[in-house]
Amino acid sequence: MNFSLYIAKRYLFSKSSNNAINIITKIASIGIIVGSLALFIVLSVFSGLKSFSTKFLNATDPNIRISAAVGKSFEFTDSIQNQMLSTKGIVAFSKVIEERAFFKHGKKEQIAYIKGVDRNYTNVVRIDTLIYSGKWLNFDKPTALVGNGIANKLSIGILNYGDPLTILVPKPGKGYLTNPTKAFQKSNVQAVGVFSISEELDHKFVFTPLSVCQNLLNYTPNQISAIDIKTDSNASDVCLKELKEKLGANYKIESREELNSVFYKILNTEKLVAYLIFTLVLIIAVFNVIGSIIMMILDKKSNLVTLYNLGATIKEVRKIFIYQGFLLTFGGLIIGTTLGTVLIFIQNKYKLFMITSSIAYPIEFKFTNLMLVAITITLLGYFAAIIASSRISKELLE
């Protein structure tokens, strides 16, 4: 066994005659354990939040969306359709129109977005799985699927045929209006279902058949706002690149991550800030490790002088305390991450902490988080040991 490592293990696991050193060593160990546990749990919580939010994004956003690079709409031509069909990896695609509109029900009013979709939409985005009341659209009639927030605000009832939902959009044109009542294109639709995703989306969208939107906006039968595409699980990046090459600069082609770039940037930034804050806490805890090693050096000075006189070099003596600092932080790392792993599996199984009465607080075990914590703790422990062992000099041992 390595001489320095053997001595370091003896010093670490044997009690010192000075009780203050034992207390400082215990405090340093507890600080590393708590710090590594806290850092691992925080990173796991952010991973859980990301996975939790991604589930909703998967149910509301396509793998790829094609829209006009300039303007709000474009013509869906046979050429575009053939390019969709010839691109390997595309499972399904749907024509979509999205526009801001004015909604009226009885005496109540609300501004939101109308989203016209075709019959193939649920093969691309499974919004129909998020319907909690009523059913999906009837494409043979002017029907609507309403967000829960909009339904509550407008007091919309399902299948209430005597009280339709009125949708109004401004008519295109220039100049001054002489009759405000003729400024809007109007359509009445029947609410057949209510969906619930999140507070933001529940107040944002009303889904209707594509033809309803085209009539409201005076679009031609082939005029749309976007094409939503579903791809094979591993073909999204390949399809994205191929579509950009085929369609050129006249179209904006975005992946799901690009469509929600702000969300991912915020989440990643918050995770980075949390990591830096808890790393700072760990750095403070590491000062206890430095203090513990320095106290041990002073306590074992006579032993170190003996080792030096027996032929041990200063480098070998320093290594004793480098190994000791490494073992101290590594032991705290193992205990902290083990406790964190146990807590993660307990939370996922027994749901001890809840966001709502039906949704458990998301937390996810990821090997990358474990490695990040391990690298952080190991490096901090190593540098702490280097700093503390640097006090050992020839003058100290003579």
Helices and strands as residue ranges (DSSP letters): H 3-13, H 19-60, E 64-68, E 74-75, H 78-86, E 90-105, E 108-117, H 121-124, G 127-130, E 131-134, E 143-147, H 148-154, E 165-170, G 180-182, E 184-195, H 199-202, E 205-209, H 210-216, E 223-224, E 226-231, H 236-247, G 248-250, E 251-255, H 256-259, H 261-299, H 301-309, H 314-350, H 367-389, H 394-397
